[in-house]
Amino acid sequence: MIMNEVILKRLILTNFKGVRNLDVSFNEKETKIFGENGTGKTTILDGFIWCLFGKDSTDRSDTNFNIKTLDKDGKPILKLDHEVTAVLLVSGRGEVTLKRCYREKWGVGTNAGKLLSHFTEYYLNDVKLGTKKEYDAEVSSIIPEDIFRMLTNPLYFPSLAAEKQKAMLLDMAGDVSDQDIASLKPEYLELLSMISGRSLAQFKKEISAKKAAVKDEISGIPGRIDEVNRAMPEAEDWKALEKELGEKQGKLQEIDNQLLDKSKTVQADYERKSGIQKQIGNKRLERSQIENRIQNEANEANNKARAAIRDLDYKIQSTTTDISNHNSQVQSINNQIATIDNELSALRGKYKEINAEQLNIPEGEFICPTCKRPLDVADIEAKQNELQANFNQRKSERLQANQKEGKGKVARKEELQKQKDTLLSKITDLENQLSTLKGQKQYQEENLPAAQDANTLVKADENWIKLGNEITDLENQLNVESAPVEDSELKEGKRLLSQNIDDLKKRLAKRDTIEKSNKRINELEDIRAKNNQALSDLERIEFIATDFQKAKDNELMNRINGMFQLVSFNFVSEQLNGNEKITCVCTVNGTPYPDVNNAGKINAGLDIINAICKSKGIVAPIFIDNRESVNDLLPTLSQVINLSVSKHKSLVMQTNTLFADEAPDFQQL
């Protein structure tokens, strides 16, 4: 049942794609327009679509196709407005007029005569709308753009991507529930439990991604096994190597025992010398302590006196800085007081000036502004009294303000004078302190205790001399050398044996490397087996999913193909490798859509449009380009606008309904 019908009653093109002015009124059922190629038949379709959606019939926006009228040199003619007006008859709303205007924006002032940009204006029933969004909303309320294109162009729907065709067909037919299909086979129920809320398409993408990851893992395993094999060392006679290692370790132990006996003699001599070194160190420490004690006692009084002088220097410097800072503050206050004195002097002068002012009545003040005659004597006196009172009031207010400002400045001057007196008192105290500190420093410097010769006192100390003699005796004992112990031959033998033992251990370590390599190869083989099984499981699931979709599509096909007279659709396409791909294939009476002639494609498109109209409850004008190629059109519910190639030099419209014995009657557009 048709719920909404859209009929194109009239279309007016002004300066649109080379058409200066074209006004076409359409028949509500069928209109036939004829003309040679290039006379503007397609321009009528482009203008209608552009008026509604701002695009041409090939879906290009107005910034991507030449909307402007061109001159003989192929250049756009400037300072023209480009407009298309469409008058529609919409069921439930009556007549609706839509207009889209493409205008130029020219500069002014310094940019005068310069084309700056373009802008578009939108009208609904001759009322200008504020924004494109409002206009688009109005158009969409009549018919959405995606549905409009499907209903107005018979060739549009088959040109869509298979996914979009399929989505529209499913929407028209109504979906079949997964549970209905799952009841056909147990494996379908298993599939639905795995999908768990996801779409089948998303689930298949996940399976495909997992298969790719597993295949990548499988393809990399042979290389990894080969890498392990190439890195694996050759096997040796491990028992023979272990026996040789044991023998050499035994010989090494014998040499270590011999070296131990020789090292005991060396150790005893080392311990003797270490004891002497320790005694020498202790006695040198005692001598150093004696030297420090004597030096501290000799210079204690001198050091204390110098520390006292340094403390007085610091106090003198700090006091001098304080005096300087206070003097700077006093100078700043003096500057502020001088500034205030100048300001007070100016205020006194201003006070005298204000006090001396007298009322000055402007000439003509007592003339009536209306009749230009002098005022009466009584009015003049009243006016004079009023002016004098106002003058005295303002004068009094100014004198009071002057006095108030002067009192504020006097108070500030007195406050500054107090701060200055306080600072001067502090300066006097600090100068007295400074004089006292300088006297104390001079006294300390004049009575500085003399420093004593500490070195002479140290060399005269009996304990210091005694410790020196004892150190000399110990150093003589330290220089007595013991008989050398010869062990070079044993050490060389130990070095060679150690090298042989290290080499044997390295060779035996290869056994662990080989064991780890074989273990790693077994692990990789196990991973390969598990991945092969995982790949098989994924392929099984993928097959079930494809089979499920195929079963669902077959059920949908029964619904979908029942909606058409000429066309039928298939959602499965066989591949060269024998597999099947889910797609959307249209056939016309059993012939693939791309292989039928133009007339067959147009009638197939009309069949599809009829089904969409019934499904969506809406009809819209159908534009049929190259109408001359079709003898008989499939009946439709929609208004049909035929665009046919003829020998007419300009566009003409057929105005009569032809019977077998009638000649066509044409009207020039």
Summary of the structure (lengths in Angstrom):
residues: 669
radius of gyration: 57.8
end to end distance: 35.8
largest distance: 159.9
contacts: 1792
relative contact order: 0.14
helix: 61%
strand: 16%
